[in-house]
Amino acid sequence: MLVSGCAWRLVPHDLAPWHTTYRWFRYWSAQRVWDDIHDALRDRVRQAEGRDPQPSAAVLDSQSASPRAAARRSDSTPARKRAAASDICW
């Protein structure tokens, strides 16, 4: 993970081959299996806490959700400076 992010070809060799893992991931994504798993786990956690399994409200932060806010963040993010040849220590 630290070297490559999440490259499918770097799945550990003691697990299923990467192409098999990727195929199942894509199939389950298309079938919305991940959404079903998420919903089932959320319901169980909420019940274990003594709460209603289905949330009755949601909180949405408008600053992080609006397209304008995203544009402002990218405008204010400084570009990475490339080190000059003279800055490199040999």
C-alpha positions as CSV (number, residue, x, y, z in Angstrom):
1,M,0.0,0.0,0.0
2,L,2.7,2.5,0.9
3,V,4.6,1.9,-2.3
4,S,1.9,1.7,-4.9
5,G,-1.4,2.7,-3.4
6,C,-3.7,-0.2,-4.3
7,A,-2.4,-1.9,-7.4
8,W,-4.3,-5.1,-8.2
9,R,-1.2,-6.8,-9.5
10,L,0.5,-6.3,-6.1
11,V,-2.1,-8.4,-4.1
12,P,-0.1,-10.6,-1.7
13,H,0.7,-14.0,-3.2
14,D,-0.9,-15.9,-0.4
15,L,-4.3,-14.6,-1.5
16,A,-6.2,-15.4,-4.7
17,P,-4.5,-14.3,-8.0
18,W,-5.0,-10.5,-8.6
19,H,-7.1,-11.0,-11.8
20,T,-9.5,-13.3,-9.9
21,T,-9.7,-10.8,-7.0
22,Y,-10.3,-7.9,-9.4
23,R,-13.0,-9.8,-11.4
24,W,-14.9,-10.6,-8.2
25,F,-14.5,-7.0,-7.0
26,R,-15.9,-5.7,-10.3
27,Y,-18.8,-8.2,-10.3
28,W,-19.7,-7.4,-6.7
29,S,-19.5,-3.7,-7.4
30,A,-21.8,-4.0,-10.4
31,Q,-24.3,-6.1,-8.3
32,R,-24.1,-3.5,-5.4
33,V,-23.0,-6.2,-3.0
34,W,-20.7,-3.7,-1.3
35,D,-23.7,-1.5,-0.6
36,D,-25.6,-4.4,0.9
37,I,-22.7,-5.3,3.1
38,H,-22.3,-1.7,4.3
39,D,-26.0,-1.4,5.1
40,A,-26.1,-4.7,7.0
41,L,-23.0,-3.8,9.0
42,R,-24.4,-0.3,9.8
43,D,-27.7,-1.8,10.9
44,R,-25.9,-4.3,13.2
45,V,-23.7,-1.6,14.8
46,R,-26.7,0.7,15.4
47,Q,-28.7,-2.1,17.0
48,A,-25.8,-3.1,19.2
49,E,-25.7,0.5,20.4
50,G,-29.4,0.3,21.2
51,R,-30.4,2.7,18.3
52,D,-32.9,2.4,15.5
53,P,-31.2,0.4,12.6
54,Q,-32.2,2.9,10.0
55,P,-30.7,6.4,10.4
56,S,-33.4,9.1,10.6
57,A,-31.1,12.0,9.7
58,A,-27.8,12.8,8.0
59,V,-25.2,15.6,8.5
60,L,-23.7,17.1,5.4
61,D,-21.0,19.6,5.4
62,S,-21.8,22.1,2.6
63,Q,-18.2,23.4,2.5
64,S,-16.8,20.0,1.6
65,A,-19.7,18.9,-0.6
66,S,-20.2,21.9,-2.9
67,P,-18.4,22.1,-6.3
68,R,-17.4,25.7,-5.6
69,A,-15.6,24.7,-2.4
70,A,-13.7,22.0,-4.3
71,A,-12.7,24.5,-6.9
72,R,-11.5,26.9,-4.2
73,R,-9.5,24.2,-2.5
74,S,-7.7,23.3,-5.8
75,D,-7.1,27.0,-6.6
76,S,-5.5,27.6,-3.2
77,T,-3.4,24.4,-3.2
78,P,0.2,25.4,-4.1
79,A,1.8,23.6,-7.0
80,R,4.8,21.4,-6.1
81,K,8.0,23.1,-6.8
82,R,10.5,21.1,-8.8
83,A,14.0,21.1,-7.2
84,A,16.6,22.9,-9.3
85,A,19.6,21.0,-10.2
86,S,21.7,23.2,-7.9
87,D,19.4,22.2,-4.9
88,I,20.2,18.5,-5.2
89,C,22.9,17.3,-2.9
90,W,25.1,14.6,-4.3
